[in-house]
Amino acid sequence: MFTAGKVFPPHETLVVFPMIHEIQKFASPPGLLPGGRVIRRKSQDVTPHAAGVREYVHGDAMKRIHWPTSVRRGRLMVKEFEQDPQAEIWIYLDCQKIVHSHKEHQEAEVPLHTMLFTKRPKINLPPSTLEYSVSISASLAHYFIGQRRAIGYASAGQTFTELPAERSARQEAKIPETLAFVEANGSMSIAALVAAQASQLPRRSSIILITPTVRPDLLQAVDDLLMRYLSPMVVLLDAQTFGGPAGTDALVNSLRERRVPVSVIACGDDLSQALSAVSSVYNTQDTRAWQTPTYSPLT
């Protein structure tokens, strides 16, 4: 009895999507535009809220043509939509190189001859802040799309990446595919990412910042969002548990002073449980808490 092996050169490219952890519940962002009703303003995008029809003008997308009405009136008519009363949710992933860290990791080898007769081994994430951040981003996107919320994504590695907010099933494929190629090789801080992108978001949108930073840049980013009447939430990876520097606790205290929901993730945590346990520490009616940042010595 003997074994023999042969290596076959690859002919296809394999893209490994991020691991998705099922989240039972997550701190619900306020996410409602004033009044919680349909905003009586026309939207350039297709939303679930139809407002009526108008005559076609050059440049209108063909998919917006309402053919039954066009046939009845004898000319092309297009559908109009109103803004969604539920504001967008955005995931901002920190890809700044200097804030990420990892520990040495060695995969446990499973003998080939035992694979057919044993349970499939549990797959654990490598002890890397980037791997955890990517998996958290994919898991939150999956959760909120399941809640029928419009979700967008932005990050800044060597290039700036932005996926406009959508609520479609197509978005659930686009975000993990984008995350599969994310690398922590950027120079832009989380504060710079917010400054570059947040001005384009409608008021009351919710932004989930996912970062392992221990630098005061995070507080600067949060204050910037608050002053723009946006609703920040933070998923903060405890860098020290990944072999990085200490400082997470001080940031958590400063975030709680601002009444900003924060989830601290340590290396080895069960992400399904950790993210499902996030509690909202703010009152959605307390608008002053969102609009007036509380400054701390860290800033």
C-alpha positions in Angstrom: 0.0 0.0 0.0 1.5 3.4 -1.0 0.3 6.9 -1.9 1.2 9.0 -4.9 0.5 12.6 -5.7 0.5 14.9 -8.7 0.3 18.6 -8.9 -1.9 20.0 -11.7 -1.3 23.6 -12.7 -4.4 25.9 -12.2 -6.4 26.9 -15.3 -9.1 29.0 -13.5 -9.0 31.8 -11.1 -10.7 31.1 -7.8 -12.3 34.0 -5.9 -12.8 33.3 -2.2 -15.7 35.3 -0.8 -15.7 36.5 2.8 -17.1 34.3 5.5 -20.6 35.4 6.4 -21.8 35.1 10.0 -25.6 35.0 10.6 -26.6 38.0 12.7 -29.9 37.6 14.7 -30.3 41.3 15.5 -28.1 44.4 15.3 -28.6 47.8 16.9 -31.1 49.4 14.6 -29.8 52.7 13.2 -32.4 55.5 13.5 -32.4 55.7 9.7 -35.7 57.5 9.3 -35.8 60.8 7.5 -37.8 63.5 9.3 -41.4 62.4 9.9 -40.8 58.8 8.8 -43.1 59.3 5.8 -42.4 59.3 2.1 -40.5 62.5 1.2 -42.4 64.4 -1.4 -39.3 65.1 -3.4 -38.6 63.5 -6.7 -35.7 61.0 -6.8 -33.4 60.3 -9.7 -33.2 56.7 -8.6 -35.7 53.9 -8.8 -37.3 53.5 -5.3 -40.3 51.4 -4.1 -42.4 54.6 -3.9 -43.9 55.5 -7.3 -45.1 59.1 -7.6 -46.7 59.0 -11.0 -45.8 59.4 -14.7 -44.6 62.2 -16.9 -43.7 62.6 -20.5 -40.4 61.1 -21.7 -37.5 63.5 -22.2 -34.2 62.8 -23.9 -31.8 61.1 -21.5 -34.5 59.2 -19.5 -33.6 55.5 -19.0 -35.5 53.1 -21.1 -36.3 50.9 -18.0 -38.4 53.8 -16.6 -40.8 53.9 -19.5 -44.3 52.8 -18.4 -45.5 51.0 -21.5 -49.2 50.6 -20.7 -49.6 54.4 -20.1 -47.5 55.1 -23.2 -49.8 53.0 -25.3 -52.9 54.7 -23.9 -51.6 58.2 -24.4 -49.9 57.6 -27.7 -46.5 59.0 -26.5 -43.7 57.8 -24.3 -44.4 58.2 -20.6 -41.9 57.5 -17.8 -42.4 56.6 -14.1 -41.4 59.0 -11.4 -40.4 58.0 -7.9 -40.2 59.7 -4.5 -37.4 59.3 -1.9 -37.4 56.3 0.4 -38.5 57.3 4.0 -35.8 54.9 5.3 -32.4 56.5 5.0 -29.5 54.7 3.6 -27.0 52.6 5.6 -23.4 52.8 4.7 -20.5 50.5 5.7 -17.1 52.4 5.8 -14.2 49.9 6.0 -10.9 51.2 7.3 -8.1 50.0 5.0 -5.3 52.2 6.3 -2.2 50.0 6.4 -0.7 51.3 9.6 -3.8 50.5 11.8 -4.1 46.8 10.9 -2.3 44.0 12.6 -2.2 40.2 12.8 -0.8 37.3 14.7 1.0 34.3 13.4 -1.4 31.7 12.3 -1.0 28.1 11.3 -3.8 26.1 9.8 -4.5 22.7 11.5 -3.8 20.0 9.0 -6.5 17.3 8.6 -5.1 14.0 7.2 -6.5 13.3 3.8 -7.5 9.7 4.7 -9.7 10.9 7.6 -11.6 13.6 5.7 -14.3 11.2 4.5 -15.0 9.7 7.9 -14.9 12.8 10.2 -17.1 15.9 10.6 -16.1 18.8 8.5 -13.7 20.8 10.6 -14.8 24.2 11.9 -13.3 27.0 9.8 -11.9 29.9 11.9 -10.9 33.3 10.7 -7.2 34.0 10.6 -6.2 36.2 13.6 -6.0 39.3 11.4 -7.9 42.6 11.9 -8.4 42.8 8.1 -9.9 39.3 7.8 -12.3 40.1 10.7 -13.2 43.5 9.3 -14.0 42.0 5.9 -16.1 39.2 7.4 -18.0 41.7 9.6 -18.6 44.0 6.6 -20.0 41.1 4.5 -22.1 39.8 7.5 -23.7 43.3 8.1 -24.4 43.8 4.4 -26.2 40.4 4.4 -28.2 41.2 7.5 -29.4 44.7 6.3 -30.3 43.5 2.8 -32.3 40.8 4.5 -34.1 43.6 6.4 -34.8 45.3 3.0 -32.6 48.3 3.8 -30.7 50.2 1.2 -27.0 49.6 1.9 -23.8 51.1 0.4 -20.1 50.5 0.9 -17.0 52.6 0.8 -13.3 52.0 1.5 -9.9 53.4 0.6 -7.0 51.1 0.0 -4.6 51.9 -2.8 -7.8 52.9 -4.7 -11.0 54.4 -3.5 -14.0 52.0 -3.8 -17.6 53.0 -3.5 -20.8 51.0 -4.1 -23.9 53.2 -4.1 -26.6 52.2 -1.7 -29.1 49.7 -3.0 -31.6 47.3 -1.4 -31.6 44.7 -4.3 -30.3 41.1 -4.1 -27.7 42.2 -6.7 -26.1 44.3 -4.0 -25.6 41.2 -1.8 -23.5 39.8 -4.6 -21.6 43.0 -5.4 -20.4 43.8 -1.8 -18.9 40.3 -1.0 -17.2 40.3 -4.4 -15.7 43.7 -3.8 -14.6 42.7 -0.3 -12.9 39.6 -1.7 -10.2 41.9 -3.2 -9.8 44.3 -0.3 -6.3 44.8 1.0 -5.0 46.9 3.9 -2.6 48.9 1.9 -4.1 52.4 2.0 -2.8 55.6 3.4 -6.1 57.3 4.0 -7.4 57.4 7.6 -10.9 56.6 8.5 -11.4 60.4 9.2 -10.2 61.2 5.7 -12.5 58.6 4.2 -15.5 60.2 6.0 -14.4 63.7 5.0 -14.2 62.6 1.3 -17.4 60.7 1.1 -19.9 61.7 3.8 -20.9 65.0 2.2 -22.7 63.1 -0.6 -25.0 61.2 1.8 -28.6 62.4 2.6 -29.2 63.5 6.2 -30.1 60.9 8.8 -28.2 58.2 6.9 -26.5 55.7 9.1 -22.8 55.0 8.8 -21.2 51.9 10.3 -17.4 52.5 10.8 -15.5 49.2 10.9 -11.9 49.8 12.1 -9.1 48.4 14.4 -7.6 51.9 14.9 -6.5 53.2 18.3 -5.9 56.6 17.0 -8.0 59.7 17.7 -8.8 59.9 13.9 -11.8 57.7 14.7 -13.2 60.4 17.1 -12.6 63.0 14.4 -14.6 60.9 11.9 -17.5 60.4 14.3 -17.7 64.1 15.2 -17.6 64.9 11.4 -20.6 62.6 10.9 -22.5 64.0 13.8 -22.1 67.6 12.6 -23.5 66.5 9.2 -26.6 65.2 10.9 -25.6 61.6 10.1 -25.9 58.7 12.5 -22.6 56.9 13.2 -22.2 53.4 14.7 -18.8 51.8 15.3 -17.5 48.2 15.1 -14.2 48.5 16.8 -11.7 45.6 16.7 -9.5 45.3 19.8 -6.1 45.7 18.1 -4.2 44.5 21.2 -5.8 41.0 20.9 -4.6 40.8 17.4 -1.0 41.6 18.3 -1.4 45.4 17.8 -1.2 48.4 20.1 -3.3 49.1 23.2 -5.8 52.0 23.3 -9.2 50.5 22.4 -10.7 51.0 25.8 -10.0 54.8 25.8 -11.7 55.1 22.4 -14.7 53.1 23.6 -15.1 55.5 26.5 -15.0 58.5 24.3 -17.5 57.0 21.9 -19.9 56.3 24.7 -19.6 59.9 25.9 -20.9 60.8 22.5 -23.7 58.3 22.9 -22.5 56.5 19.8 -23.3 52.7 19.6 -20.1 50.7 19.6 -19.3 47.0 19.4 -15.9 45.8 20.5 -14.6 42.7 18.7 -11.7 40.7 20.1 -9.6 38.1 18.3 -11.4 34.7 18.7 -14.8 36.2 19.3 -17.8 34.5 17.8 -18.9 37.2 15.4 -22.5 36.0 15.2 -22.9 36.4 19.0 -20.8 39.5 19.3 -22.6 41.5 16.6 -26.0 40.2 17.7 -25.3 41.5 21.2 -24.8 45.1 20.2 -27.1 47.3 22.2 -28.2 50.8 21.2 -27.2 53.2 23.9 -28.9 56.3 22.5 -32.4 57.7 22.4 -33.4 58.3 18.8 -35.5 61.3 19.9 -32.5 62.9 21.6 -31.4 64.9 18.5 -29.0 67.1 20.5 -26.9 64.0 21.3 -26.4 63.4 17.6 -26.0 67.1 16.6 -23.6 68.3 19.2 -20.4 66.3 19.6 -18.9 65.9 23.0 -15.1 66.5 22.8 -12.7 64.6 25.0 -9.0 65.0 25.8 -8.2 62.4 23.1 -9.2 64.8 20.3 
